[in-house]
Structures are given as C-alpha cells and as structure tokens.
Amino acid sequence: MSNAMMVIYPYRQQYTWVFDDERVGLVREPFVQGVPEMINALVADIPNAAQGFRLLFSANPFPGYQAEMLWLKAEYGGNWYRWESKNLEGWLCPALLKYFPEAPPKFYCKAEKLQ
C-alpha cells in the first residue's frame, strides 16, 4: 500500500479484537499477544468501541495521534512493539506487512469513534 495514512475498523468478536480488510484479504484477523490490551487503552474513552471504531495508523507522526509504537524485535514472522507511555508491549503478526513494505521502526496510531 502506498498511502501514508491507513485505516482499519477493529471490533470485538468473542473475547478479542479483530478486523476485516477486504483490500488486503483479511477477515476477522485477530490481535493477539498484548495488542488487545493496547487497543483497550486506546479506546478507553470511546463508548461502545466493542461494536467497532476507526483506527488510523501511519509510519509518520500525524496531528492528534494517541500512541507512538516503538519496534523492539522480530519474532515468528511478526514484530514486537512497545508503547512506552503506557508501559505496554504487543506482537503484530505478519499481516503488518500488508500495510508496510517492512516493519517500521515506529508507527503512530489513533482510535476514533464511528460517526
């Protein structure tokens, strides 16, 4: 993908956060290994976020971003990131590479309520 800003629409299914993105062939792609806790922190002030929210993300900082995620290491085809200000770490699976040509050293994100 060549966009500087990307967007997905996560929602809760069963007991975890998932998202669909037909453009890149993902359906009910789960977030695992610490990322659900990161998402919970991002959406803490969004009513009914479990029914869905907009997640903006980019390898570049953008106005109003909520979180800066720092790359830690690659493992099992995925990549570990750390959200320093919240003292959280999470593993993003190889689906990350559907959005970036390689794991970025940092990425920025923001959760927004659906209108």
N, C-alpha and C positions, 0 to 999 in steps of 0.2 A: 504494500500500500504506500502511496506517495503523500498522503495528507500529513500535515504537521500536527493537526488535532484529530483525534479519533474519538468515537463514542460507541459505547455498548449500553445495553439495558438489562442489568442484572435483576434477579428476583429470587425469592426463596422457594425452593422445592424440597419437600420433605424436611430435612434438617440442615440443609446447606444452601449457599448462594450458588446460582448457576446463571448462564446467559446463553442466548441464541444469537448467531450472526450468520445468516444465510450467505452473505457476500463471501465469507471465507470457509463455509462448510461446517460450521459448529452448531450443534443443537444440544441444549441442556449441558453445556460444558461446565463442569463443577470447579469451584475454587476450593482448594484444599490446603493443608499444612500451614496454618497460621494466617492465611489470607482471609478466611471468614471473619476472624477477629479484627483484622484491619478494616474490612468492609463495615462491620458493626460500629467501629469508631467513626468512620466516615459518615454514616447515615444516622448517627445518634439523634440528630435534630430534625430528621425528615419523617413526618407522620406517615404511617403505612408503607414504609420503604420495602417491606417484605413483598408487597404486591408489585413492586418494580420502581426503579429510579434510573436516572440518566447518569452514567459515569463517563466523564470527559478525561482523556489522558493524552500525554504528549511527552516526547523526549526533551522538550524545551519548556522552561517556565512560562506560565501564562497568567494574566490577571485573575486574581481570586483563587488560585489553586489552593487546595487544602493540605496536600501532603507531598513531600519530596521523598521518593523512594530511592535508596542507595543500593547499588549492586554489591553483593557480598561474594558469591561464588556460583559456579555452575555445578549441578549435580543431577544425575539421572536424566539428562536431556533437558532439564529445566533450569531455572535460575532462582537463587535466593536473593531477596531484597529486604532492606531494613528501613523502617520508618522511625528515625531517631527520636523525634519529639514525643512519640507515644511509646517508645521502647518495645516495638513490635517487629517481628520478622515473619516472612512468609515465602513460600515456594510457588513460583509461577511455572506451570507446565510448558512443554514445547509449543503450545498454542500461542504463546507470546510472540513467536517468530512469524505468525500470520500477520502481525501488525508492525513489527520492526524487522529489518534485514538481519540484525543481530541484537543480542540483549544489550540495551543501552546502559551506560554506567549510572545514569539517573533517569527517572521519569517522574512526572508530576501528574496529579490527578485531583478531581473534584467531583463530588456527588451532588446531584441536583434533583429536586422534587419534579415529578412529571406534572405537566400542566393539565 
